[in-house]
């Protein structure tokens, strides 16, 4: 697994040297009951520094087929998130150029997180209440996964 990560990151580093192996967090290996967030979450978390150029970060997201990245803690210790929707709202809609824009310019902070033991019902309630499509799953204030409304929807279909 490490060799594969190095190979993938090696390709990315040749194209965009600002990104390194610190982007990939260790994969959570614990098991959780079927009706909890931990059972459905995507376990690989890709994180970037807030100072990362937005252009490089959008390229990274496209090349990996991901719709969001977790943003490393700022000076106050607050994690963040940057999604495709943030780019639409804060770059495309406002007709801004990517020149000089960093992830911090459009990231959402503070990050809303939940525990992997939270029930899917409570997770869905929170997503609807906050009008968000994904929530970062954290343990000890450290992101370990992400769960999206698509993940929960898929679980409903699989129960049938």
CNS distance restraints for C-alpha pairs under 8 A (distance, minus, plus):
assign (resid   1 and name CA) (resid   5 and name CA) 6.27 0.50 0.50
assign (resid   2 and name CA) (resid   6 and name CA) 6.10 0.50 0.50
assign (resid   3 and name CA) (resid   7 and name CA) 6.10 0.50 0.50
assign (resid   4 and name CA) (resid   8 and name CA) 6.17 0.50 0.50
assign (resid   5 and name CA) (resid   9 and name CA) 5.91 0.50 0.50
assign (resid   5 and name CA) (resid  21 and name CA) 7.98 0.50 0.50
assign (resid   6 and name CA) (resid  10 and name CA) 5.63 0.50 0.50
assign (resid   6 and name CA) (resid  21 and name CA) 7.26 0.50 0.50
assign (resid   7 and name CA) (resid  11 and name CA) 6.40 0.50 0.50
assign (resid   8 and name CA) (resid  12 and name CA) 6.46 0.50 0.50
assign (resid   9 and name CA) (resid  13 and name CA) 5.95 0.50 0.50
assign (resid   9 and name CA) (resid  20 and name CA) 6.70 0.50 0.50
assign (resid   9 and name CA) (resid  21 and name CA) 6.28 0.50 0.50
assign (resid  10 and name CA) (resid  14 and name CA) 6.35 0.50 0.50
assign (resid  11 and name CA) (resid  15 and name CA) 6.68 0.50 0.50
assign (resid  12 and name CA) (resid  16 and name CA) 5.78 0.50 0.50
assign (resid  12 and name CA) (resid  17 and name CA) 7.30 0.50 0.50
assign (resid  12 and name CA) (resid  19 and name CA) 7.32 0.50 0.50
assign (resid  12 and name CA) (resid  60 and name CA) 7.64 0.50 0.50
assign (resid  13 and name CA) (resid  17 and name CA) 4.32 0.50 0.50
assign (resid  13 and name CA) (resid  18 and name CA) 7.11 0.50 0.50
assign (resid  13 and name CA) (resid  19 and name CA) 6.01 0.50 0.50
assign (resid  13 and name CA) (resid  20 and name CA) 6.44 0.50 0.50
assign (resid  16 and name CA) (resid  56 and name CA) 6.60 0.50 0.50
assign (resid  18 and name CA) (resid  52 and name CA) 7.27 0.50 0.50
assign (resid  18 and name CA) (resid  56 and name CA) 7.90 0.50 0.50
assign (resid  19 and name CA) (resid  23 and name CA) 6.95 0.50 0.50
assign (resid  19 and name CA) (resid  48 and name CA) 7.87 0.50 0.50
assign (resid  22 and name CA) (resid  47 and name CA) 7.83 0.50 0.50
assign (resid  23 and name CA) (resid  46 and name CA) 5.43 0.50 0.50
assign (resid  23 and name CA) (resid  47 and name CA) 4.93 0.50 0.50
assign (resid  23 and name CA) (resid  48 and name CA) 5.77 0.50 0.50
assign (resid  24 and name CA) (resid  44 and name CA) 7.28 0.50 0.50
assign (resid  24 and name CA) (resid  45 and name CA) 6.22 0.50 0.50
assign (resid  24 and name CA) (resid  46 and name CA) 4.98 0.50 0.50
assign (resid  24 and name CA) (resid  47 and name CA) 6.46 0.50 0.50
assign (resid  25 and name CA) (resid  44 and name CA) 6.78 0.50 0.50
assign (resid  25 and name CA) (resid  45 and name CA) 5.65 0.50 0.50
assign (resid  25 and name CA) (resid  46 and name CA) 6.50 0.50 0.50
assign (resid  25 and name CA) (resid  47 and name CA) 7.38 0.50 0.50
assign (resid  25 and name CA) (resid 144 and name CA) 7.59 0.50 0.50
assign (resid  26 and name CA) (resid  44 and name CA) 7.34 0.50 0.50
assign (resid  26 and name CA) (resid  45 and name CA) 7.96 0.50 0.50
assign (resid  26 and name CA) (resid 144 and name CA) 7.84 0.50 0.50
assign (resid  27 and name CA) (resid  43 and name CA) 5.70 0.50 0.50
assign (resid  27 and name CA) (resid  44 and name CA) 5.42 0.50 0.50
assign (resid  27 and name CA) (resid  45 and name CA) 7.59 0.50 0.50
assign (resid  27 and name CA) (resid 144 and name CA) 7.02 0.50 0.50
assign (resid  28 and name CA) (resid  43 and name CA) 5.79 0.50 0.50
assign (resid  28 and name CA) (resid  44 and name CA) 7.56 0.50 0.50
assign (resid  28 and name CA) (resid 144 and name CA) 5.93 0.50 0.50
assign (resid  28 and name CA) (resid 145 and name CA) 7.50 0.50 0.50
assign (resid  31 and name CA) (resid  38 and name CA) 7.31 0.50 0.50
assign (resid  31 and name CA) (resid  39 and name CA) 6.78 0.50 0.50
assign (resid  32 and name CA) (resid  36 and name CA) 6.63 0.50 0.50
assign (resid  32 and name CA) (resid  38 and name CA) 5.46 0.50 0.50
assign (resid  32 and name CA) (resid  39 and name CA) 5.10 0.50 0.50
assign (resid  32 and name CA) (resid 116 and name CA) 7.58 0.50 0.50
assign (resid  32 and name CA) (resid 117 and name CA) 6.99 0.50 0.50
assign (resid  33 and name CA) (resid  38 and name CA) 7.62 0.50 0.50
assign (resid  33 and name CA) (resid  39 and name CA) 6.18 0.50 0.50
assign (resid  33 and name CA) (resid 117 and name CA) 7.94 0.50 0.50
assign (resid  34 and name CA) (resid  39 and name CA) 5.44 0.50 0.50
assign (resid  34 and name CA) (resid  40 and name CA) 7.79 0.50 0.50
assign (resid  35 and name CA) (resid  39 and name CA) 7.03 0.50 0.50
assign (resid  35 and name CA) (resid 119 and name CA) 5.88 0.50 0.50
assign (resid  35 and name CA) (resid 120 and name CA) 5.83 0.50 0.50
assign (resid  36 and name CA) (resid  40 and name CA) 7.21 0.50 0.50
assign (resid  36 and name CA) (resid 116 and name CA) 6.70 0.50 0.50
assign (resid  36 and name CA) (resid 117 and name CA) 5.57 0.50 0.50
assign (resid  36 and name CA) (resid 118 and name CA) 5.51 0.50 0.50
assign (resid  36 and name CA) (resid 119 and name CA) 4.31 0.50 0.50
assign (resid  36 and name CA) (resid 120 and name CA) 5.20 0.50 0.50
assign (resid  37 and name CA) (resid  41 and name CA) 5.90 0.50 0.50
assign (resid  37 and name CA) (resid 115 and name CA) 7.64 0.50 0.50
assign (resid  37 and name CA) (resid 116 and name CA) 5.06 0.50 0.50
assign (resid  37 and name CA) (resid 117 and name CA) 6.22 0.50 0.50
assign (resid  37 and name CA) (resid 118 and name CA) 5.72 0.50 0.50
assign (resid  37 and name CA) (resid 119 and name CA) 6.00 0.50 0.50
assign (resid  37 and name CA) (resid 120 and name CA) 5.59 0.50 0.50
assign (resid  37 and name CA) (resid 123 and name CA) 7.19 0.50 0.50
assign (resid  37 and name CA) (resid 137 and name CA) 7.85 0.50 0.50
assign (resid  37 and name CA) (resid 147 and name CA) 6.92 0.50 0.50
assign (resid  38 and name CA) (resid 115 and name CA) 7.83 0.50 0.50
assign (resid  38 and name CA) (resid 116 and name CA) 4.11 0.50 0.50
assign (resid  38 and name CA) (resid 117 and name CA) 6.08 0.50 0.50
assign (resid  38 and name CA) (resid 118 and name CA) 7.72 0.50 0.50
assign (resid  38 and name CA) (resid 137 and name CA) 7.77 0.50 0.50
assign (resid  39 and name CA) (resid 116 and name CA) 7.77 0.50 0.50
assign (resid  40 and name CA) (resid 147 and name CA) 6.81 0.50 0.50
assign (resid  40 and name CA) (resid 151 and name CA) 6.45 0.50 0.50
assign (resid  40 and name CA) (resid 152 and name CA) 7.38 0.50 0.50
assign (resid  40 and name CA) (resid 155 and name CA) 7.87 0.50 0.50
assign (resid  41 and name CA) (resid 137 and name CA) 7.57 0.50 0.50
assign (resid  41 and name CA) (resid 145 and name CA) 5.71 0.50 0.50
assign (resid  41 and name CA) (resid 146 and name CA) 5.27 0.50 0.50
assign (resid  41 and name CA) (resid 147 and name CA) 4.50 0.50 0.50
assign (resid  41 and name CA) (resid 148 and name CA) 7.71 0.50 0.50
assign (resid  41 and name CA) (resid 151 and name CA) 7.30 0.50 0.50
assign (resid  42 and name CA) (resid 145 and name CA) 5.29 0.50 0.50
assign (resid  42 and name CA) (resid 146 and name CA) 5.23 0.50 0.50
assign (resid  42 and name CA) (resid 147 and name CA) 6.15 0.50 0.50
assign (resid  43 and name CA) (resid 144 and name CA) 6.24 0.50 0.50
assign (resid  43 and name CA) (resid 145 and name CA) 4.44 0.50 0.50
assign (resid  43 and name CA) (resid 146 and name CA) 6.83 0.50 0.50
assign (resid  44 and name CA) (resid 144 and name CA) 7.13 0.50 0.50
assign (resid  44 and name CA) (resid 145 and name CA) 5.95 0.50 0.50
assign (resid  44 and name CA) (resid 146 and name CA) 7.98 0.50 0.50
assign (resid  45 and name CA) (resid  69 and name CA) 7.45 0.50 0.50
assign (resid  45 and name CA) (resid  70 and name CA) 7.09 0.50 0.50
assign (resid  45 and name CA) (resid 143 and name CA) 7.02 0.50 0.50
assign (resid  45 and name CA) (resid 144 and name CA) 6.30 0.50 0.50
assign (resid  45 and name CA) (resid 145 and name CA) 5.59 0.50 0.50
assign (resid  45 and name CA) (resid 146 and name CA) 7.19 0.50 0.50
assign (resid  46 and name CA) (resid  69 and name CA) 5.53 0.50 0.50
assign (resid  46 and name CA) (resid  70 and name CA) 6.20 0.50 0.50
assign (resid  47 and name CA) (resid  69 and name CA) 5.40 0.50 0.50
assign (resid  47 and name CA) (resid  70 and name CA) 4.47 0.50 0.50
assign (resid  47 and name CA) (resid  71 and name CA) 5.43 0.50 0.50
assign (resid  47 and name CA) (resid  72 and name CA) 6.32 0.50 0.50
assign (resid  48 and name CA) (resid  52 and name CA) 6.59 0.50 0.50
assign (resid  48 and name CA) (resid  57 and name CA) 7.76 0.50 0.50
assign (resid  48 and name CA) (resid  69 and name CA) 6.85 0.50 0.50
assign (resid  48 and name CA) (resid  70 and name CA) 6.47 0.50 0.50
assign (resid  48 and name CA) (resid  71 and name CA) 5.15 0.50 0.50
assign (resid  48 and name CA) (resid  72 and name CA) 5.89 0.50 0.50
assign (resid  49 and name CA) (resid  71 and name CA) 5.73 0.50 0.50
assign (resid  49 and name CA) (resid  72 and name CA) 5.00 0.50 0.50
assign (resid  49 and name CA) (resid  73 and name CA) 7.84 0.50 0.50
assign (resid  49 and name CA) (resid 103 and name CA) 7.53 0.50 0.50
assign (resid  50 and name CA) (resid  71 and name CA) 5.83 0.50 0.50
assign (resid  50 and name CA) (resid  72 and name CA) 6.26 0.50 0.50
assign (resid  50 and name CA) (resid  73 and name CA) 7.85 0.50 0.50
assign (resid  50 and name CA) (resid  74 and name CA) 7.22 0.50 0.50
assign (resid  50 and name CA) (resid 102 and name CA) 6.60 0.50 0.50
assign (resid  50 and name CA) (resid 103 and name CA) 5.00 0.50 0.50
assign (resid  50 and name CA) (resid 104 and name CA) 4.46 0.50 0.50
assign (resid  50 and name CA) (resid 107 and name CA) 7.83 0.50 0.50
assign (resid  51 and name CA) (resid 102 and name CA) 5.47 0.50 0.50
assign (resid  51 and name CA) (resid 103 and name CA) 6.19 0.50 0.50
assign (resid  51 and name CA) (resid 104 and name CA) 6.28 0.50 0.50
assign (resid  52 and name CA) (resid  56 and name CA) 7.27 0.50 0.50
assign (resid  52 and name CA) (resid  57 and name CA) 6.84 0.50 0.50
assign (resid  52 and name CA) (resid 102 and name CA) 5.47 0.50 0.50
assign (resid  52 and name CA) (resid 103 and name CA) 5.77 0.50 0.50
assign (resid  52 and name CA) (resid 104 and name CA) 7.95 0.50 0.50
assign (resid  53 and name CA) (resid  57 and name CA) 6.33 0.50 0.50
assign (resid  53 and name CA) (resid 100 and name CA) 7.12 0.50 0.50
assign (resid  53 and name CA) (resid 101 and name CA) 6.14 0.50 0.50
assign (resid  53 and name CA) (resid 102 and name CA) 4.37 0.50 0.50
assign (resid  53 and name CA) (resid 103 and name CA) 6.19 0.50 0.50
assign (resid  54 and name CA) (resid  58 and name CA) 6.07 0.50 0.50
assign (resid  54 and name CA) (resid  98 and name CA) 6.64 0.50 0.50
assign (resid  54 and name CA) (resid 101 and name CA) 5.69 0.50 0.50
assign (resid  54 and name CA) (resid 102 and name CA) 4.73 0.50 0.50
assign (resid  54 and name CA) (resid 103 and name CA) 5.10 0.50 0.50
assign (resid  55 and name CA) (resid  59 and name CA) 6.33 0.50 0.50
assign (resid  55 and name CA) (resid  98 and name CA) 6.23 0.50 0.50
assign (resid  55 and name CA) (resid  99 and name CA) 7.97 0.50 0.50
assign (resid  55 and name CA) (resid 101 and name CA) 7.83 0.50 0.50
assign (resid  56 and name CA) (resid  60 and name CA) 6.19 0.50 0.50
assign (resid  57 and name CA) (resid  61 and name CA) 6.19 0.50 0.50
assign (resid  57 and name CA) (resid 103 and name CA) 7.46 0.50 0.50
assign (resid  58 and name CA) (resid  62 and name CA) 6.21 0.50 0.50
assign (resid  59 and name CA) (resid  63 and name CA) 6.06 0.50 0.50
assign (resid  60 and name CA) (resid  64 and name CA) 6.18 0.50 0.50
assign (resid  61 and name CA) (resid  65 and name CA) 5.87 0.50 0.50
assign (resid  61 and name CA) (resid  66 and name CA) 5.06 0.50 0.50
assign (resid  61 and name CA) (resid  67 and name CA) 6.45 0.50 0.50
assign (resid  61 and name CA) (resid  68 and name CA) 7.07 0.50 0.50
assign (resid  61 and name CA) (resid  69 and name CA) 7.56 0.50 0.50
assign (resid  62 and name CA) (resid  66 and name CA) 6.44 0.50 0.50
assign (resid  62 and name CA) (resid  67 and name CA) 7.91 0.50 0.50
assign (resid  67 and name CA) (resid  83 and name CA) 5.77 0.50 0.50
assign (resid  67 and name CA) (resid  84 and name CA) 5.57 0.50 0.50
assign (resid  68 and name CA) (resid  81 and name CA) 6.94 0.50 0.50
assign (resid  68 and name CA) (resid  82 and name CA) 5.53 0.50 0.50
assign (resid  68 and name CA) (resid  83 and name CA) 4.10 0.50 0.50
assign (resid  68 and name CA) (resid  84 and name CA) 6.27 0.50 0.50
assign (resid  69 and name CA) (resid  81 and name CA) 5.81 0.50 0.50
assign (resid  69 and name CA) (resid  82 and name CA) 5.46 0.50 0.50
assign (resid  69 and name CA) (resid  83 and name CA) 6.52 0.50 0.50
assign (resid  70 and name CA) (resid  79 and name CA) 7.31 0.50 0.50
assign (resid  70 and name CA) (resid  80 and name CA) 5.87 0.50 0.50
assign (resid  70 and name CA) (resid  81 and name CA) 4.46 0.50 0.50
assign (resid  70 and name CA) (resid  82 and name CA) 6.44 0.50 0.50
assign (resid  70 and name CA) (resid 143 and name CA) 7.98 0.50 0.50
assign (resid  71 and name CA) (resid  79 and name CA) 5.83 0.50 0.50
assign (resid  71 and name CA) (resid  80 and name CA) 4.63 0.50 0.50
assign (resid  71 and name CA) (resid  81 and name CA) 5.16 0.50 0.50
assign (resid  71 and name CA) (resid  82 and name CA) 6.85 0.50 0.50
assign (resid  71 and name CA) (resid 103 and name CA) 7.71 0.50 0.50
assign (resid  71 and name CA) (resid 104 and name CA) 7.92 0.50 0.50
assign (resid  71 and name CA) (resid 107 and name CA) 7.27 0.50 0.50
assign (resid  72 and name CA) (resid  78 and name CA) 7.88 0.50 0.50
assign (resid  72 and name CA) (resid  79 and name CA) 5.46 0.50 0.50
assign (resid  72 and name CA) (resid  80 and name CA) 6.68 0.50 0.50
assign (resid  73 and name CA) (resid  77 and name CA) 4.77 0.50 0.50
assign (resid  73 and name CA) (resid  78 and name CA) 4.71 0.50 0.50
assign (resid  73 and name CA) (resid  79 and name CA) 4.20 0.50 0.50
assign (resid  73 and name CA) (resid  80 and name CA) 6.87 0.50 0.50
assign (resid  74 and name CA) (resid  78 and name CA) 5.46 0.50 0.50
assign (resid  74 and name CA) (resid  79 and name CA) 6.65 0.50 0.50
assign (resid  78 and name CA) (resid 109 and name CA) 6.82 0.50 0.50
assign (resid  78 and name CA) (resid 110 and name CA) 5.67 0.50 0.50
assign (resid  78 and name CA) (resid 111 and name CA) 7.11 0.50 0.50
assign (resid  79 and name CA) (resid 109 and name CA) 6.56 0.50 0.50
assign (resid  79 and name CA) (resid 110 and name CA) 6.05 0.50 0.50
assign (resid  79 and name CA) (resid 111 and name CA) 5.47 0.50 0.50
assign (resid  80 and name CA) (resid 107 and name CA) 6.08 0.50 0.50
assign (resid  80 and name CA) (resid 108 and name CA) 5.41 0.50 0.50
assign (resid  80 and name CA) (resid 109 and name CA) 4.59 0.50 0.50
assign (resid  80 and name CA) (resid 110 and name CA) 5.58 0.50 0.50
assign (resid  80 and name CA) (resid 111 and name CA) 4.67 0.50 0.50
assign (resid  81 and name CA) (resid 107 and name CA) 5.47 0.50 0.50
assign (resid  81 and name CA) (resid 108 and name CA) 5.38 0.50 0.50
assign (resid  81 and name CA) (resid 109 and name CA) 6.89 0.50 0.50
assign (resid  81 and name CA) (resid 111 and name CA) 6.34 0.50 0.50
assign (resid  82 and name CA) (resid  86 and name CA) 6.16 0.50 0.50
assign (resid  82 and name CA) (resid  87 and name CA) 7.91 0.50 0.50
assign (resid  82 and name CA) (resid 103 and name CA) 7.13 0.50 0.50
assign (resid  82 and name CA) (resid 106 and name CA) 6.91 0.50 0.50
assign (resid  82 and name CA) (resid 107 and name CA) 4.62 0.50 0.50
assign (resid  82 and name CA) (resid 108 and name CA) 6.25 0.50 0.50
assign (resid  83 and name CA) (resid  87 and name CA) 6.77 0.50 0.50
assign (resid  83 and name CA) (resid 107 and name CA) 7.81 0.50 0.50
assign (resid  84 and name CA) (resid  88 and name CA) 6.39 0.50 0.50
assign (resid  85 and name CA) (resid  89 and name CA) 6.10 0.50 0.50
assign (resid  86 and name CA) (resid  90 and name CA) 5.73 0.50 0.50
assign (resid  86 and name CA) (resid  91 and name CA) 7.69 0.50 0.50
assign (resid  86 and name CA) (resid 106 and name CA) 6.34 0.50 0.50
assign (resid  86 and name CA) (resid 107 and name CA) 7.10 0.50 0.50
assign (resid  86 and name CA) (resid 108 and name CA) 7.96 0.50 0.50
assign (resid  87 and name CA) (resid  91 and name CA) 5.16 0.50 0.50
assign (resid  87 and name CA) (resid  92 and name CA) 6.51 0.50 0.50
assign (resid  87 and name CA) (resid 106 and name CA) 7.22 0.50 0.50
assign (resid  88 and name CA) (resid  92 and name CA) 4.87 0.50 0.50
assign (resid  88 and name CA) (resid  93 and name CA) 5.98 0.50 0.50
assign (resid  89 and name CA) (resid  93 and name CA) 5.29 0.50 0.50
assign (resid  89 and name CA) (resid  94 and name CA) 7.06 0.50 0.50
assign (resid  90 and name CA) (resid  94 and name CA) 5.88 0.50 0.50
assign (resid  90 and name CA) (resid  96 and name CA) 7.72 0.50 0.50
assign (resid  90 and name CA) (resid 106 and name CA) 6.38 0.50 0.50
assign (resid  91 and name CA) (resid  95 and name CA) 5.79 0.50 0.50
assign (resid  91 and name CA) (resid  96 and name CA) 4.94 0.50 0.50
assign (resid  91 and name CA) (resid  97 and name CA) 7.12 0.50 0.50
assign (resid  91 and name CA) (resid  98 and name CA) 7.62 0.50 0.50
assign (resid  92 and name CA) (resid  96 and name CA) 6.45 0.50 0.50
assign (resid  97 and name CA) (resid 101 and name CA) 7.82 0.50 0.50
assign (resid 101 and name CA) (resid 105 and name CA) 6.32 0.50 0.50
assign (resid 102 and name CA) (resid 106 and name CA) 7.54 0.50 0.50
assign (resid 103 and name CA) (resid 107 and name CA) 5.82 0.50 0.50
assign (resid 111 and name CA) (resid 136 and name CA) 7.61 0.50 0.50
assign (resid 112 and name CA) (resid 135 and name CA) 6.50 0.50 0.50
assign (resid 112 and name CA) (resid 136 and name CA) 6.75 0.50 0.50
assign (resid 113 and name CA) (resid 135 and name CA) 6.03 0.50 0.50
assign (resid 113 and name CA) (resid 136 and name CA) 4.96 0.50 0.50
assign (resid 113 and name CA) (resid 137 and name CA) 5.45 0.50 0.50
assign (resid 113 and name CA) (resid 138 and name CA) 5.95 0.50 0.50
assign (resid 114 and name CA) (resid 118 and name CA) 6.96 0.50 0.50
assign (resid 114 and name CA) (resid 123 and name CA) 7.90 0.50 0.50
assign (resid 114 and name CA) (resid 135 and name CA) 7.13 0.50 0.50
assign (resid 114 and name CA) (resid 136 and name CA) 6.57 0.50 0.50
assign (resid 114 and name CA) (resid 137 and name CA) 4.99 0.50 0.50
assign (resid 114 and name CA) (resid 138 and name CA) 5.96 0.50 0.50
assign (resid 115 and name CA) (resid 137 and name CA) 5.63 0.50 0.50
assign (resid 115 and name CA) (resid 138 and name CA) 5.57 0.50 0.50
assign (resid 115 and name CA) (resid 139 and name CA) 6.31 0.50 0.50
assign (resid 116 and name CA) (resid 137 and name CA) 5.93 0.50 0.50
assign (resid 116 and name CA) (resid 138 and name CA) 7.00 0.50 0.50
assign (resid 116 and name CA) (resid 139 and name CA) 7.58 0.50 0.50
assign (resid 118 and name CA) (resid 122 and name CA) 6.62 0.50 0.50
assign (resid 118 and name CA) (resid 123 and name CA) 6.70 0.50 0.50
assign (resid 119 and name CA) (resid 123 and name CA) 6.24 0.50 0.50
assign (resid 120 and name CA) (resid 124 and name CA) 6.03 0.50 0.50
assign (resid 120 and name CA) (resid 152 and name CA) 7.27 0.50 0.50
assign (resid 121 and name CA) (resid 125 and name CA) 6.25 0.50 0.50
assign (resid 122 and name CA) (resid 126 and name CA) 6.23 0.50 0.50
assign (resid 123 and name CA) (resid 127 and name CA) 6.20 0.50 0.50
assign (resid 124 and name CA) (resid 128 and name CA) 6.17 0.50 0.50
assign (resid 124 and name CA) (resid 149 and name CA) 7.55 0.50 0.50
assign (resid 124 and name CA) (resid 152 and name CA) 7.87 0.50 0.50
assign (resid 125 and name CA) (resid 129 and name CA) 6.02 0.50 0.50
assign (resid 126 and name CA) (resid 130 and name CA) 5.99 0.50 0.50
assign (resid 127 and name CA) (resid 131 and name CA) 5.65 0.50 0.50
assign (resid 127 and name CA) (resid 132 and name CA) 5.11 0.50 0.50
assign (resid 127 and name CA) (resid 133 and name CA) 6.41 0.50 0.50
assign (resid 127 and name CA) (resid 134 and name CA) 7.19 0.50 0.50
assign (resid 127 and name CA) (resid 135 and name CA) 7.48 0.50 0.50
assign (resid 127 and name CA) (resid 149 and name CA) 7.87 0.50 0.50
assign (resid 128 and name CA) (resid 132 and name CA) 6.70 0.50 0.50
assign (resid 133 and name CA) (resid 148 and name CA) 5.67 0.50 0.50
assign (resid 133 and name CA) (resid 149 and name CA) 5.50 0.50 0.50
assign (resid 134 and name CA) (resid 146 and name CA) 6.74 0.50 0.50
assign (resid 134 and name CA) (resid 147 and name CA) 5.53 0.50 0.50
assign (resid 134 and name CA) (resid 148 and name CA) 4.02 0.50 0.50
assign (resid 134 and name CA) (resid 149 and name CA) 6.21 0.50 0.50
assign (resid 135 and name CA) (resid 146 and name CA) 5.73 0.50 0.50
assign (resid 135 and name CA) (resid 147 and name CA) 5.55 0.50 0.50
assign (resid 135 and name CA) (resid 148 and name CA) 6.45 0.50 0.50
assign (resid 136 and name CA) (resid 143 and name CA) 6.36 0.50 0.50
assign (resid 136 and name CA) (resid 144 and name CA) 7.63 0.50 0.50
assign (resid 136 and name CA) (resid 145 and name CA) 5.91 0.50 0.50
assign (resid 136 and name CA) (resid 146 and name CA) 4.40 0.50 0.50
assign (resid 136 and name CA) (resid 147 and name CA) 6.48 0.50 0.50
assign (resid 137 and name CA) (resid 143 and name CA) 5.72 0.50 0.50
assign (resid 137 and name CA) (resid 144 and name CA) 5.75 0.50 0.50
assign (resid 137 and name CA) (resid 145 and name CA) 4.90 0.50 0.50
assign (resid 137 and name CA) (resid 146 and name CA) 5.38 0.50 0.50
assign (resid 137 and name CA) (resid 147 and name CA) 7.05 0.50 0.50
assign (resid 138 and name CA) (resid 142 and name CA) 5.12 0.50 0.50
assign (resid 138 and name CA) (resid 143 and name CA) 4.20 0.50 0.50
assign (resid 138 and name CA) (resid 144 and name CA) 5.28 0.50 0.50
assign (resid 138 and name CA) (resid 145 and name CA) 6.89 0.50 0.50
assign (resid 139 and name CA) (resid 143 and name CA) 6.51 0.50 0.50
assign (resid 139 and name CA) (resid 144 and name CA) 6.69 0.50 0.50
assign (resid 147 and name CA) (resid 151 and name CA) 6.28 0.50 0.50
assign (resid 147 and name CA) (resid 152 and name CA) 7.71 0.50 0.50
assign (resid 148 and name CA) (resid 152 and name CA) 6.66 0.50 0.50
assign (resid 149 and name CA) (resid 153 and name CA) 6.04 0.50 0.50
assign (resid 150 and name CA) (resid 154 and name CA) 6.01 0.50 0.50
assign (resid 151 and name CA) (resid 155 and name CA) 6.40 0.50 0.50
assign (resid 152 and name CA) (resid 156 and name CA) 6.60 0.50 0.50
assign (resid 153 and name CA) (resid 157 and name CA) 6.59 0.50 0.50
assign (resid 154 and name CA) (resid 158 and name CA) 6.22 0.50 0.50
assign (resid 155 and name CA) (resid 159 and name CA) 6.30 0.50 0.50
assign (resid 156 and name CA) (resid 160 and name CA) 7.00 0.50 0.50
